[in-house]
Amino acid sequence: MSSNRRHDAPVGEVHRITDAPEPLAADMSRRQSRYLIQMTIRVVAFLLAVLTWNHIPMWVSLFLIIAAVVLPYVAVLFANAGRERNVGDVDFLDPREIGAGHGDLGGLGPAPAPGRGPESDA
């Protein structure tokens, strides 16, 4: 009888295909497409502002110019955002245990001097 399970895999570990990350090529293609669309909108907004400068209300032209100035910044932020990470509830580091330390200090810091501390106030 043959088993397809790896010998070093933990017992009970199950991987789902829906948990697999998006392929790198698909991620890059999606980000490049989004960047290209945003830059096209920027060029169209700038050309509309220039070509219709005296033909539409001034506030519309100014809005188009501001959009043409701000869109490259936003597009670069989205393009460089990278792959999304689904960390879920995975702990990468185990919490450190704070032990008693050396001697009988009972924790962090120096031991309180005799006659000092909260128990001496009572």
DSSP file with accessible surface (Angstrom, degrees, kcal/mol):
  #  RESIDUE AA STRUCTURE BP1 BP2  ACC     N-H-->O    O-->H-N    N-H-->O    O-->H-N    TCO  KAPPA ALPHA  PHI   PSI    X-CA   Y-CA   Z-CA
    1    1 A M              0   0  245      0, 0.0     2,-0.4     0, 0.0     0, 0.0   0.000 360.0 360.0 360.0 130.1    0.0    0.0    0.0
    2    2 A S        -     0   0  106      2,-0.0     2,-0.4     0, 0.0     0, 0.0  -0.799 360.0-154.5-105.2 139.2    1.5    3.4   -1.1
    3    3 A S        -     0   0   85     -2,-0.4     0, 0.0     2,-0.1     0, 0.0  -0.941   8.2-160.6-113.8 132.8    0.9    6.6    0.8
    4    4 A N        +     0   0  161     -2,-0.4     2,-0.2     2,-0.1    -1,-0.1   0.495  61.0 107.5 -86.8  -5.4    1.2   10.0   -1.0
    5    5 A R  S    S-     0   0  123      1,-0.1    -2,-0.1     2,-0.0     2,-0.1  -0.534  77.4-112.5 -77.0 138.7    1.7   11.9    2.2
    6    6 A R    >   -     0   0  157     -2,-0.2     3,-0.6     1,-0.1    -1,-0.1  -0.399  17.4-133.3 -66.2 147.3    5.1   13.3    2.9
    7    7 A H  T 3  S+     0   0  182      1,-0.2    -1,-0.1    -2,-0.1    -2,-0.0   0.793 104.3  48.7 -74.7 -26.1    6.9   11.6    5.8
    8    8 A D  T 3  S+     0   0  120      2,-0.1    -1,-0.2     3,-0.0     3,-0.1   0.466  86.4 107.3 -94.0  -0.5    8.0   15.0    7.3
    9    9 A A  S <  S-     0   0   21     -3,-0.6     3,-0.1     1,-0.1    -4,-0.0  -0.560  79.8-106.7 -77.3 139.1    4.6   16.6    7.1
   10   10 A P    >   -     0   0   79      0, 0.0     3,-1.5     0, 0.0     2,-0.2  -0.328  39.5-101.4 -63.4 146.8    2.7   17.0   10.4
   11   11 A V  T 3  S+     0   0  128      1,-0.2     3,-0.1    -3,-0.1    -3,-0.0  -0.488 106.6  18.7 -69.0 134.3   -0.2   14.7   10.9
   12   12 A G  T 3  S+     0   0   70      1,-0.3     2,-0.5    -2,-0.2    -1,-0.2   0.421  84.2 141.1  87.7  -2.9   -3.5   16.4   10.3
   13   13 A E    <   -     0   0   95     -3,-1.5     2,-0.4     2,-0.0    -1,-0.3  -0.629  28.2-176.1 -77.5 121.6   -2.1   19.2    8.3
   14   14 A V        -     0   0  116     -2,-0.5     2,-0.4    -3,-0.1    -3,-0.0  -0.981  11.6-158.1-123.4 129.2   -4.4   20.0    5.5
   15   15 A H        -     0   0  149     -2,-0.4     2,-0.4     3,-0.0     3,-0.0  -0.894   8.1-151.9-105.6 137.0   -3.8   22.6    2.7
   16   16 A R    >   -     0   0  166     -2,-0.4     3,-1.3     1,-0.1     4,-0.4  -0.844  18.4-133.8-106.2 145.8   -6.7   24.1    0.8
   17   17 A I  G >  S+     0   0  152     -2,-0.4     3,-1.2     1,-0.3    -1,-0.1   0.822 107.2  62.1 -66.6 -27.3   -6.3   25.3   -2.8
   18   18 A T  G 3  S+     0   0  118      1,-0.3    -1,-0.3    -3,-0.0    -3,-0.0   0.706  97.4  58.8 -72.1 -16.7   -8.3   28.5   -1.8
   19   19 A D  G <  S+     0   0   92     -3,-1.3    -1,-0.3     2,-0.1    -2,-0.2   0.573  81.6 108.0 -84.7 -10.5   -5.5   29.3    0.7
   20   20 A A  S <  S-     0   0   57     -3,-1.2    -3,-0.0    -4,-0.4     2,-0.0  -0.424  74.8-115.8 -69.7 138.7   -2.9   29.4   -2.1
   21   21 A P        -     0   0  104      0, 0.0    -1,-0.1     0, 0.0     3,-0.1  -0.316  37.2 -88.5 -71.1 160.1   -1.6   32.9   -2.9
   22   22 A E        -     0   0   78     62,-0.2     5,-0.1     1,-0.1    61,-0.0  -0.415  55.0 -96.6 -63.5 139.4   -2.2   34.5   -6.3
   23   23 A P     >  -     0   0   88      0, 0.0     4,-2.4     0, 0.0     5,-0.2  -0.273  28.6-121.7 -59.4 146.6    0.6   33.6   -8.8
   24   24 A L  H  > S+     0   0   99      1,-0.2     4,-2.8     2,-0.2     5,-0.2   0.892 111.5  53.0 -58.8 -41.2    3.3   36.2   -9.1
   25   25 A A  H  > S+     0   0   80      1,-0.2     4,-2.4     2,-0.2    -1,-0.2   0.916 110.5  47.3 -63.1 -40.5    2.7   36.7  -12.8
   26   26 A A  H  > S+     0   0   41      2,-0.2     4,-2.4     1,-0.2    -1,-0.2   0.899 112.1  50.6 -67.5 -38.9   -1.0   37.3  -12.3
   27   27 A D  H  X S+     0   0    1     -4,-2.4     4,-2.4     2,-0.2    -2,-0.2   0.938 112.1  46.3 -64.0 -45.8   -0.3   39.7   -9.5
   28   28 A M  H  X S+     0   0   74     -4,-2.8     4,-2.6     1,-0.2     5,-0.2   0.912 112.7  50.5 -63.5 -42.1    2.2   41.7  -11.6
   29   29 A S  H  X S+     0   0   64     -4,-2.4     4,-2.4    -5,-0.2    -1,-0.2   0.916 110.6  49.4 -62.6 -42.9   -0.2   41.7  -14.6
   30   30 A R  H  X S+     0   0   73     -4,-2.4     4,-2.2     2,-0.2    -2,-0.2   0.931 113.2  46.2 -63.4 -43.8   -3.1   43.0  -12.4
   31   31 A R  H  X S+     0   0   36     -4,-2.4     4,-2.3     1,-0.2    -2,-0.2   0.899 112.5  50.0 -68.3 -38.0   -0.9   45.8  -10.9
   32   32 A Q  H  X S+     0   0  126     -4,-2.6     4,-2.5     2,-0.2    -1,-0.2   0.908 110.8  49.8 -66.4 -39.8    0.4   46.8  -14.3
   33   33 A S  H  X S+     0   0   61     -4,-2.4     4,-2.4    -5,-0.2    -2,-0.2   0.922 110.9  49.2 -63.7 -43.2   -3.1   46.9  -15.8
   34   34 A R  H  X S+     0   0   86     -4,-2.2     4,-2.3     2,-0.2    -2,-0.2   0.918 112.0  48.9 -62.9 -41.4   -4.3   49.1  -12.9
   35   35 A Y  H  X S+     0   0   90     -4,-2.3     4,-2.4     2,-0.2     5,-0.2   0.925 110.6  50.5 -64.2 -43.4   -1.4   51.4  -13.3
   36   36 A L  H  X S+     0   0  113     -4,-2.5     4,-2.2     1,-0.2    -2,-0.2   0.918 110.8  49.2 -62.8 -41.5   -1.9   51.7  -17.1
   37   37 A I  H  X S+     0   0  102     -4,-2.4     4,-2.3     1,-0.2    -1,-0.2   0.930 111.6  48.9 -63.8 -43.8   -5.6   52.5  -16.5
   38   38 A Q  H  X S+     0   0   29     -4,-2.3     4,-2.0     1,-0.2    -2,-0.2   0.900 111.6  48.7 -65.6 -38.1   -4.8   55.2  -13.9
   39   39 A M  H  X S+     0   0   31     -4,-2.4     4,-2.3     2,-0.2    -1,-0.2   0.872 109.4  53.1 -71.1 -32.0   -2.2   56.8  -16.2
   40   40 A T  H  X S+     0   0   75     -4,-2.2     4,-2.5    -5,-0.2    -2,-0.2   0.928 108.7  49.5 -65.9 -42.8   -4.7   56.8  -19.1
   41   41 A I  H  X S+     0   0   92     -4,-2.3     4,-2.7     1,-0.2    -2,-0.2   0.903 110.0  52.7 -61.5 -38.7   -7.2   58.6  -16.9
   42   42 A R  H  X S+     0   0  100     -4,-2.0     4,-2.5     2,-0.2    -2,-0.2   0.939 110.0  46.1 -62.9 -47.6   -4.5   61.1  -15.9
   43   43 A V  H  X S+     0   0   78     -4,-2.3     4,-2.8     1,-0.2     5,-0.2   0.926 113.6  49.4 -63.3 -42.2   -3.7   61.9  -19.5
   44   44 A V  H  X S+     0   0   74     -4,-2.5     4,-2.7     1,-0.2     5,-0.2   0.924 111.1  49.7 -63.7 -42.8   -7.3   62.3  -20.5
   45   45 A A  H  X S+     0   0    9     -4,-2.7     4,-2.1    -5,-0.2    -2,-0.2   0.925 112.8  47.0 -62.6 -42.8   -8.0   64.6  -17.5
   46   46 A F  H  X S+     0   0  107     -4,-2.5     4,-2.3     2,-0.2    -2,-0.2   0.936 113.4  47.6 -65.5 -45.1   -5.0   66.8  -18.4
   47   47 A L  H  X S+     0   0   88     -4,-2.8     4,-3.0     1,-0.2     5,-0.3   0.905 111.5  50.9 -64.3 -40.4   -6.0   66.9  -22.1
   48   48 A L  H  X S+     0   0   83     -4,-2.7     4,-1.8    -5,-0.2    -1,-0.2   0.905 110.2  50.3 -62.1 -40.2   -9.6   67.8  -21.2
   49   49 A A  H  < S+     0   0    0     -4,-2.1    -2,-0.2    -5,-0.2    -1,-0.2   0.920 115.4  42.2 -64.9 -41.6   -8.4   70.6  -18.9
   50   50 A V  H >< S+     0   0   80     -4,-2.3     3,-1.0     1,-0.2     4,-0.2   0.934 117.1  45.3 -71.5 -45.4   -6.2   72.1  -21.6
   51   51 A L  H 3< S+     0   0  126     -4,-3.0    -1,-0.2     1,-0.2    -2,-0.2   0.769 121.4  37.4 -73.5 -24.6   -8.6   71.7  -24.5
   52   52 A T  T >X S+     0   0   34     -4,-1.8     4,-1.3    -5,-0.3     3,-1.0   0.108  77.4 124.2-113.1  23.5  -11.6   73.0  -22.6
   53   53 A W  T <4 S+     0   0   94     -3,-1.0     3,-0.2     1,-0.3     8,-0.1   0.895  86.0  25.4 -54.8 -48.8   -9.9   75.7  -20.5
   54   54 A N  T 34 S+     0   0  135     -4,-0.2    -1,-0.3    -3,-0.2    -2,-0.1   0.402 117.7  63.3 -97.7   5.8  -12.1   78.7  -21.7
   55   55 A H  T <4 S+     0   0  155     -3,-1.0    -2,-0.2     2,-0.1    -1,-0.2   0.587 101.3  41.5-108.8 -13.6  -15.2   76.6  -22.6
   56   56 A I  S  < S-     0   0   56     -4,-1.3     5,-0.1    -3,-0.2     0, 0.0  -0.837 103.4 -69.5-126.8 165.7  -16.2   75.1  -19.2
   57   57 A P    >>  -     0   0   72      0, 0.0     4,-1.5     0, 0.0     3,-0.7  -0.239  44.6-121.0 -56.8 146.7  -16.4   76.6  -15.7
   58   58 A M  H 3> S+     0   0   94      1,-0.2     4,-2.5     2,-0.2     5,-0.2   0.851 109.1  59.8 -59.1 -37.9  -13.0   77.3  -14.2
   59   59 A W  H 3> S+     0   0  182      1,-0.2     4,-2.1     2,-0.2    -1,-0.2   0.844 103.1  52.3 -65.0 -30.7  -13.5   75.0  -11.2
   60   60 A V  H <> S+     0   0   39     -3,-0.7     4,-2.3     2,-0.2    -1,-0.2   0.925 110.4  47.6 -69.5 -42.8  -14.0   72.0  -13.5
   61   61 A S  H  X S+     0   0    0     -4,-1.5     4,-2.2     1,-0.2    -2,-0.2   0.912 112.5  49.2 -63.8 -42.6  -10.7   72.7  -15.3
   62   62 A L  H  X S+     0   0   84     -4,-2.5     4,-2.7     1,-0.2    -1,-0.2   0.897 109.2  52.7 -64.5 -38.3   -8.9   73.2  -12.0
   63   63 A F  H  X S+     0   0  134     -4,-2.1     4,-2.6    -5,-0.2    -2,-0.2   0.920 109.3  49.4 -62.0 -42.2  -10.4   69.9  -10.7
   64   64 A L  H  X S+     0   0   29     -4,-2.3     4,-2.1     2,-0.2    -2,-0.2   0.894 111.8  48.4 -64.7 -39.1   -9.1   68.1  -13.8
   65   65 A I  H  X S+     0   0   54     -4,-2.2     4,-1.7     2,-0.2    -2,-0.2   0.924 111.4  49.4 -68.2 -42.2   -5.6   69.6  -13.4
   66   66 A I  H  X S+     0   0  104     -4,-2.7     4,-2.6     1,-0.2     5,-0.2   0.922 110.9  50.8 -62.6 -40.5   -5.5   68.6   -9.7
   67   67 A A  H  X S+     0   0   26     -4,-2.6     4,-2.5     1,-0.2    -1,-0.2   0.909 108.5  52.0 -62.8 -39.3   -6.6   65.1  -10.7
   68   68 A A  H  < S+     0   0    3     -4,-2.1    -1,-0.2     1,-0.2    -2,-0.2   0.811 113.5  44.9 -68.1 -26.4   -3.8   64.9  -13.3
   69   69 A V  H  < S+     0   0  102     -4,-1.7     4,-0.5    -3,-0.2    -2,-0.2   0.876 118.2  40.8 -82.8 -37.7   -1.3   66.0  -10.7
   70   70 A V  H >X S+     0   0   73     -4,-2.6     4,-1.8     1,-0.2     3,-0.5   0.834  99.2  73.1 -83.4 -31.7   -2.4   63.7   -7.9
   71   71 A L  H 3X S+     0   0   34     -4,-2.5     4,-3.0    -5,-0.2     5,-0.2   0.846  90.6  56.3 -58.0 -38.5   -3.1   60.5   -9.9
   72   72 A P  H 3> S+     0   0   30      0, 0.0     4,-2.4     0, 0.0    -1,-0.2   0.924 108.0  49.3 -61.2 -39.1    0.5   59.6  -10.5
   73   73 A Y  H <> S+     0   0  160     -3,-0.5     4,-2.1    -4,-0.5    -2,-0.2   0.943 114.5  44.1 -62.3 -48.1    1.2   59.5   -6.8
   74   74 A V  H  X S+     0   0   46     -4,-1.8     4,-2.4     1,-0.2     5,-0.2   0.915 112.6  52.8 -64.3 -40.9   -1.8   57.3   -6.1
   75   75 A A  H  X S+     0   0    0     -4,-3.0     4,-2.5    -5,-0.2    -1,-0.2   0.905 109.4  48.3 -63.7 -40.6   -1.0   55.1   -9.1
   76   76 A V  H  X S+     0   0   60     -4,-2.4     4,-2.4    -5,-0.2    -1,-0.2   0.907 109.5  53.2 -67.8 -39.5    2.6   54.5   -7.9
   77   77 A L  H  < S+     0   0   94     -4,-2.1     4,-0.4    -5,-0.2    -2,-0.2   0.938 113.6  42.7 -59.8 -45.9    1.3   53.7   -4.4
   78   78 A F  H >< S+     0   0   97     -4,-2.4     3,-0.7     1,-0.2     4,-0.3   0.889 114.1  50.9 -68.2 -38.6   -1.1   51.1   -5.7
   79   79 A A  H 3< S+     0   0   21     -4,-2.5     3,-0.5     1,-0.2    -1,-0.2   0.864 114.5  43.0 -68.7 -33.8    1.4   49.6   -8.1
   80   80 A N  T 3< S+     0   0  124     -4,-2.4    -1,-0.2     1,-0.2    -2,-0.2   0.405  83.7  99.6 -92.1   3.2    4.1   49.3   -5.5
   81   81 A A  S <  S-     0   0   74     -3,-0.7    -1,-0.2    -4,-0.4    -2,-0.1   0.804  73.0-161.0 -62.4 -27.2    1.8   47.9   -2.9
   82   82 A G        -     0   0   22     -3,-0.5     2,-0.2    -4,-0.3    -1,-0.1  -0.175  34.9 -21.1  79.0-173.7    3.0   44.4   -3.7
   83   83 A R        -     0   0   93      1,-0.1     2,-0.3    -3,-0.1   -59,-0.0  -0.436  68.3-115.8 -73.5 142.1    1.4   41.1   -3.0
   84   84 A E        -     0   0  172     -2,-0.2     2,-0.5     2,-0.0   -62,-0.2  -0.570  26.3-142.3 -76.7 140.2   -1.2   40.9   -0.3
   85   85 A R        -     0   0  221     -2,-0.3     2,-0.9   -64,-0.1     3,-0.2  -0.895   6.8-158.0-107.5 130.1   -0.2   38.7    2.7
   86   86 A N        +     0   0  145     -2,-0.5    -2,-0.0     1,-0.2     0, 0.0  -0.814  25.4 160.4-105.4  89.5   -2.7   36.6    4.4
   87   87 A V    >   +     0   0   74     -2,-0.9     3,-1.8     1,-0.2    -1,-0.2   0.732  16.4 173.8 -85.5 -22.6   -1.2   36.0    7.8
   88   88 A G  T 3   -     0   0   57      1,-0.2    -1,-0.2    -3,-0.2    -3,-0.0  -0.196  66.9 -28.6  55.5-134.0   -4.4   35.1    9.5
   89   89 A D  T 3  S+     0   0  152      2,-0.1     2,-0.4     0, 0.0    -1,-0.2  -0.115  95.1 137.4-108.4  38.2   -3.8   33.9   13.0
   90   90 A V    <   -     0   0   84     -3,-1.8     2,-0.6     2,-0.0    -3,-0.0  -0.696  44.1-148.1 -87.3 129.2   -0.3   32.5   12.5
   91   91 A D        -     0   0  134     -2,-0.4     3,-0.1     1,-0.2    -2,-0.1  -0.885  14.2-177.1 -96.5 118.4    2.2   33.3   15.2
   92   92 A F  S    S+     0   0  153     -2,-0.6     2,-0.4     1,-0.2    -1,-0.2   0.768  72.5  39.9 -84.9 -27.5    5.7   33.6   13.7
   93   93 A L  S    S-     0   0  149      3,-0.0    -1,-0.2     0, 0.0     3,-0.0  -0.969  81.6-128.3-123.2 137.7    7.4   34.2   17.0
   94   94 A D        -     0   0  144     -2,-0.4     3,-0.1     1,-0.1     2,-0.1  -0.620  37.2-104.5 -78.8 139.8    6.7   32.4   20.3
   95   95 A P        -     0   0  113      0, 0.0     2,-0.2     0, 0.0    -1,-0.1  -0.392  39.4-113.4 -63.8 140.7    6.1   34.8   23.2
   96   96 A R        -     0   0  230     -2,-0.1     2,-0.4     1,-0.1    -3,-0.0  -0.523  23.0-129.6 -76.1 141.5    9.1   34.9   25.5
   97   97 A E        -     0   0  186     -2,-0.2     2,-0.8    -3,-0.1    -1,-0.1  -0.758  10.8-143.8 -89.3 135.1    8.7   33.5   28.9
   98   98 A I        -     0   0  124     -2,-0.4    10,-0.1     2,-0.0     2,-0.0  -0.889  28.2-169.3 -99.4 108.7    9.8   35.8   31.7
   99   99 A G        -     0   0   51     -2,-0.8     3,-0.1     8,-0.1    -1,-0.0  -0.146  39.5 -87.8 -88.5-172.0   11.3   33.5   34.3
  100  100 A A        -     0   0   59      1,-0.2     7,-1.1     6,-0.1     6,-0.5   0.717  61.4-151.5 -72.8 -18.1   12.4   34.0   37.9
  101  101 A G        -     0   0   57      5,-0.2     2,-0.3     4,-0.1    -1,-0.2  -0.430  45.0 -17.2  81.3-157.4   15.9   35.0   36.7
  102  102 A H  S >  S-     0   0  173      5,-0.1     3,-0.8    -2,-0.1     5,-0.1  -0.606 115.0 -15.6 -87.2 140.3   19.0   34.5   38.8
  103  103 A G  T 3  S-     0   0   75     -2,-0.3     3,-0.3     1,-0.2    -3,-0.0  -0.316 114.3 -42.1  71.3-146.1   18.7   33.8   42.5
  104  104 A D  T 3  S+     0   0  160      1,-0.2    -1,-0.2     2,-0.1    -3,-0.1  -0.247  89.9 124.0-114.6  42.0   15.4   34.5   44.3
  105  105 A L    <   -     0   0   87     -3,-0.8    -1,-0.2    -5,-0.3    -4,-0.1   0.799  59.9-145.1 -74.9 -29.0   14.5   37.9   42.7
  106  106 A G        -     0   0   61     -6,-0.5     2,-0.3    -3,-0.3    -5,-0.2   0.698  62.6 -21.9  78.1  15.3   11.1   36.6   41.5
  107  107 A G  S    S-     0   0   23     -7,-1.1     2,-0.2    -5,-0.1    -5,-0.1  -0.999 103.7  -9.1 154.2-145.3   11.1   38.6   38.2
  108  108 A L  S    S+     0   0  147     -2,-0.3   -10,-0.0    -7,-0.1    -8,-0.0  -0.559  96.3  15.8 -90.6 150.1   12.5   41.6   36.6
  109  109 A G  S    S-     0   0   47     -2,-0.2    -2,-0.1     2,-0.0     2,-0.0   0.005  97.0 -43.3  83.3 172.0   14.6   44.2   38.4
  110  110 A P        -     0   0  124      0, 0.0     3,-0.1     0, 0.0    -2,-0.0  -0.312  65.9 -97.2 -73.5 157.4   16.5   44.3   41.7
  111  111 A A        -     0   0   62      1,-0.1    -6,-0.1    -4,-0.0    -5,-0.1  -0.442  46.5-100.9 -71.4 144.6   14.9   43.0   44.8
  112  112 A P        -     0   0   93      0, 0.0    -1,-0.1     0, 0.0     3,-0.1  -0.377  39.3-108.7 -66.6 146.9   13.3   45.6   47.1
  113  113 A A    >   -     0   0   51      1,-0.1     3,-1.8    -3,-0.1     2,-0.0  -0.403  45.3 -86.8 -71.6 151.4   15.3   46.7   50.0
  114  114 A P  T 3  S+     0   0  131      0, 0.0    -1,-0.1     0, 0.0     3,-0.1  -0.332 116.0  21.0 -60.2 138.4   14.1   45.5   53.5
  115  115 A G  T 3  S+     0   0   70      1,-0.3     2,-0.3    -3,-0.1    -2,-0.1   0.482 109.4  94.7  82.3   2.2   11.5   47.9   54.9
  116  116 A R    <   +     0   0  182     -3,-1.8    -1,-0.3     5,-0.0     3,-0.2  -0.915  54.7  56.2-123.4 154.0   10.7   49.3   51.5
  117  117 A G  S >> S-     0   0   27     -2,-0.3     3,-0.8     1,-0.2     4,-0.6  -0.542  96.1 -59.0 116.3 175.9    7.9   48.4   49.1
  118  118 A P  G >4 S+     0   0  108      0, 0.0     3,-0.8     0, 0.0     4,-0.5   0.842 127.2  57.7 -66.1 -31.3    4.2   48.1   49.1
  119  119 A E  G 34 S+     0   0  139      1,-0.2     3,-0.4    -3,-0.2    -2,-0.1   0.756 100.5  57.7 -74.8 -18.6    4.0   45.5   51.9
  120  120 A S  G <4 S+     0   0   52     -3,-0.8    -1,-0.2     1,-0.2    -3,-0.0   0.692  95.6  65.0 -83.3 -14.7    5.9   47.8   54.3
  121  121 A D    <<        0   0  138     -3,-0.8    -1,-0.2    -4,-0.6    -2,-0.2   0.706 360.0 360.0 -77.8 -18.8    3.3   50.5   54.0
  122  122 A A              0   0  129     -4,-0.5    -3,-0.0    -3,-0.4     0, 0.0  -0.197 360.0 360.0 -79.2 360.0    0.5   48.4   55.6
